[in-house]
Amino acid sequence: MAHDISGTFERPALASLADEMERHGTSRDAPVREIMALLGDRWSTLILLVLATGELRHAELRRLLARLSAERAISQRILTMKLRTLERDGFVTRRISGDVPPKVSYNLTHLGESLHVQTRGLINWINAHQDLIRASRAAFDSEEE
């Protein structure tokens, strides 16, 4: 059931935001909400960034993620779940070789590459502004004490 957010807003920007949300969905399973949550989880963005470097097998990907992450490890189960979610959303392809035993590898789709470009832009913005963000946090935290 759609949530009705239509109505009169005094600010044109709020009216525009309400129209956009009405068109693209406000429910919990709306793509905009799900993809933003996905990008904000512990592993998915890093998986996208690593796969943007090229096709990788599951074990290689897991080792690289552990090496690059502050957490230092991702379980096989969690990695599989994240990859399946990214595959379901159309960002990742899973390729199974004809070898015995079969080898499974993962790569970004065109949609995944497009998301990577946008994600990379946001990361670049964060990196460029990290000193201001840290200063704001420090100022806020000192006021709280």
C-alpha positions in Angstrom: 0.0 0.0 0.0 1.4 3.3 -1.0 1.9 6.0 1.6 0.2 9.2 0.5 2.5 12.1 1.1 0.8 14.5 -1.4 -0.5 17.7 -0.1 0.5 21.4 0.0 4.0 22.4 1.0 5.0 26.0 1.5 8.5 25.4 0.2 8.8 24.4 -3.5 11.8 22.2 -2.7 9.6 20.2 -0.3 6.9 19.8 -2.8 9.4 18.6 -5.4 10.8 16.1 -2.9 7.3 14.9 -2.0 6.5 14.4 -5.7 9.8 12.5 -6.3 9.1 10.3 -3.4 5.6 9.6 -4.5 6.8 8.6 -8.0 9.6 6.4 -6.8 8.1 4.9 -3.7 8.1 5.4 0.0 7.6 1.9 1.1 10.4 -0.1 2.8 11.0 -2.2 -0.3 11.3 0.8 -2.6 14.5 0.5 -4.6 15.9 3.8 -3.5 15.5 2.9 0.2 16.9 -0.7 -0.3 19.9 0.4 -2.4 20.8 3.2 0.0 20.6 0.7 2.9 22.7 -1.8 0.9 25.4 0.8 0.3 25.4 1.7 4.0 26.0 -1.8 5.2 29.3 -3.1 6.4 30.4 -4.9 3.2 28.5 -4.2 0.1 30.2 -0.9 -1.0 33.6 -2.5 -0.4 32.6 -5.5 -2.5 31.5 -3.2 -5.3 34.8 -1.3 -5.1 36.9 -4.5 -5.2 34.8 -6.0 -8.1 35.3 -2.8 -10.0 38.9 -3.9 -10.4 37.9 -7.0 -12.4 36.5 -10.5 -12.1 37.3 -12.4 -9.0 36.7 -15.8 -7.6 34.9 -16.1 -4.2 38.0 -17.0 -2.2 40.1 -14.3 -3.8 37.4 -11.7 -3.1 37.1 -12.9 0.5 40.9 -12.6 1.0 41.0 -9.1 -0.5 38.0 -7.9 1.5 39.7 -9.1 4.7 42.9 -7.4 3.8 41.2 -4.1 2.9 38.6 -3.9 5.7 39.0 -2.7 9.2 37.1 -5.8 10.3 39.8 -8.0 8.9 37.5 -10.8 8.1 34.2 -11.6 6.4 32.6 -15.0 6.8 32.0 -17.1 3.8 28.3 -17.1 4.6 28.1 -13.3 4.8 30.0 -12.8 1.6 27.8 -15.3 -0.2 24.7 -13.5 1.1 26.0 -10.1 0.0 27.0 -11.3 -3.4 23.5 -12.9 -3.9 21.9 -9.6 -2.9 24.1 -7.7 -5.4 23.3 -10.3 -8.0 19.6 -10.1 -7.4 19.7 -6.3 -7.8 21.5 -6.6 -11.1 24.9 -5.2 -9.9 26.9 -8.4 -10.0 27.1 -11.5 -12.3 28.0 -14.9 -11.2 29.9 -17.1 -13.7 30.4 -20.8 -13.2 33.2 -22.4 -15.3 32.8 -25.8 -17.0 35.8 -27.1 -15.1 35.7 -30.0 -12.7 35.3 -28.9 -10.0 33.5 -25.8 -11.3 35.0 -22.4 -10.5 32.7 -19.6 -9.5 33.7 -16.0 -10.2 32.0 -12.6 -9.9 32.1 -9.5 -11.9 30.2 -6.2 -12.0 27.4 -5.8 -14.6 27.0 -2.6 -16.6 24.5 -1.5 -13.9 27.1 -2.3 -11.2 29.7 -0.3 -13.0 27.3 2.6 -13.2 26.7 2.3 -9.5 30.4 2.1 -8.8 30.9 5.4 -10.6 28.3 7.1 -8.5 29.6 5.5 -5.3 33.2 6.5 -6.2 32.0 10.1 -6.6 30.5 10.0 -3.1 33.6 8.5 -1.6 35.7 11.2 -3.3 33.5 13.9 -1.8 33.8 12.3 1.7 37.6 12.1 1.4 37.8 15.7 0.2 35.7 16.9 3.2 36.9 14.5 5.9 38.8 17.2 7.8 35.7 19.4 8.0 33.6 16.4 9.0 36.1 15.5 11.8 36.2 19.1 13.0 32.4 19.3 13.1 32.3 16.1 15.1 34.9 17.3 17.6 33.1 20.6 18.0 29.8 18.9 18.6 31.3 16.4 21.0 33.0 19.1 23.0 29.7 20.9 23.4 28.0 17.7 24.7 30.5 17.4 27.5 
